[in-house]
């Protein structure tokens, strides 16, 4: 019997409760910080952390090896994200910015706590990921979706470190902030509502966000394929589903790479250049082509596919 990781589930429930509270505060408290509603960042982090904790709890339940070590890693990760959220909420309560803030010794310590905490969460996710690579996870399509999702999530989380270095402008005129989300312009300009992603310059939060949520996106792809297989016999072929999952993983990785290059070039997601549009179109056309080829390949229903057939 599979056992979901309880501390992670508790953390997810706490975050969902906080999301409800800060959503109310978002409407009743008009204050802003760095050009965004004060409670927008706590809301984003609460929802994102809740999704992460729920997903990691599920992944740990799938393990067939290193269960004890992964359970400990999950508990440490749960504690790490709770500490991260506590600091973010504290800053919001006093109307200040949490990220990159080294304006006083206290702010420097708190920023250090956040940086160390999220680094520990990354390492714990890596440990669970290694265990997932050594575990039996079902058919090959499911295994590839889960493992590729973990790799993409680790890459996405690591992209956050690109934001942690002070910009040239900050070094020339230090104002207590060392690091930035945006490339090409200071943080705090016009952005997409709630998300805050810059509509004027490059924004490293975009590849960070997209990469992290590969942890959910690719398993959802395989779940959808398995559901469609009950109505579309072609997808009963496990080899075909495997190929489609590999295509989805490659396309997702290509999108992460594209938006990373776009952000580093200082180009807004809202105003892509011709080259970016060309690259995005090429990814879309190639994905459609190879997906069609995989779908039209000869059907070979295997024993492991038979379980998906309606009874």
GITAUR-V901955 format. One line per field, one symbol per residue. ss: DSSP state (A for helix, B for strand, O for the rest). A space follows every 50 residues. Layout:
ss=???
This chain:
ss=OOOOOAAAAAAAAAAAAAAAAAAAAAAAOOOBBOOBBOOAAAAAAAAAAA AAAAAAAAAAAOOOOOAAAAAAAAAAAAAAAAAAAAAAAAAAAOOOOOOO BOOOAAAAAAAAAAAAAAAAAAAAAAAAAAAAAAOOOOOAAAAAAAAAAA AAAAAAAAAAAAAOOOOAAAAAOOOOBOOOOBBOOOOOOOBOOOOOOBOO OBBOAAAAAAAAOAAAAAAAAAAAAAAAAOOOAAAAOAAAAAAAAAAAAA AAAAAAAAAAAAAAOOOOOOOOOAAAAAAAAAAAAAAAAAAAAAAAOOOO OOAAAAOOOOO
